[in-house]
Amino acid sequence: MIKLYDADSDVEIGPISEEQLDLLVENLVEEGLDDYSWSIDAGALSVLESGGADAALLTLLRRALGTRTSMAIRYDPD
């Protein structure tokens, strides 16, 4: 499993599968030079949903976003 983190606080958001990571990579524009972080907002969630994201990934990201309008997420490559 791959772990997602809140890029600002380094708090772990939760684990995702390789397939879920592939979907993030394919559908979101990387934010940093390292290509391991993305900005998440309502628009990004819509893009992911229309791109075939499963309910578990969308729920994880919505829970992490909470009441914020946007946030940066990252993962650590192995």
FENGIPE-V244392 format. One record per residue. N is the residue number from 1. RES is the residue in one letter. SS is DSSP state (H for helix, E for strand, L for the rest). PHI is phi as a letter, one per 30 degrees, with the letter a starting at -180 (none if undefined). Layout:
BEGIN
N;RES;SS;PHI  N;RES;SS;PHI
END
This chain:
BEGIN
1;M;L;none  2;I;E;c  3;K;E;c  4;L;E;c  5;Y;E;b  6;D;E;d  7;A;L;d  8;D;L;d  9;S;L;c  10;D;L;i  11;V;L;d  12;E;E;d  13;I;E;d  14;G;E;l  15;P;E;d  16;I;E;b  17;S;L;d  18;E;H;d  19;E;H;d  20;Q;H;d  21;L;H;d  22;D;H;e  23;L;H;d  24;L;H;d  25;V;H;d  26;E;H;d  27;N;H;c  28;L;L;c  29;V;L;d  30;E;E;d  31;E;L;c  32;G;L;c  33;L;L;d  34;D;L;d  35;D;L;i  36;Y;L;c  37;S;E;b  38;W;E;b  39;S;E;c  40;I;E;c  41;D;E;b  42;A;H;e  43;G;H;d  44;A;H;d  45;L;H;d  46;S;H;d  47;V;H;d  48;L;H;d  49;E;H;d  50;S;H;d  51;G;L;d  52;G;L;j  53;A;L;d  54;D;L;d  55;A;H;d  56;A;H;d  57;L;H;d  58;L;H;d  59;T;H;d  60;L;H;e  61;L;H;d  62;R;H;d  63;R;H;d  64;A;H;d  65;L;H;d  66;G;L;h  67;T;L;c  68;R;L;d  69;T;L;d  70;S;E;a  71;M;E;a  72;A;E;c  73;I;E;c  74;R;E;b  75;Y;E;b  76;D;L;c  77;P;L;d  78;D;L;d
END
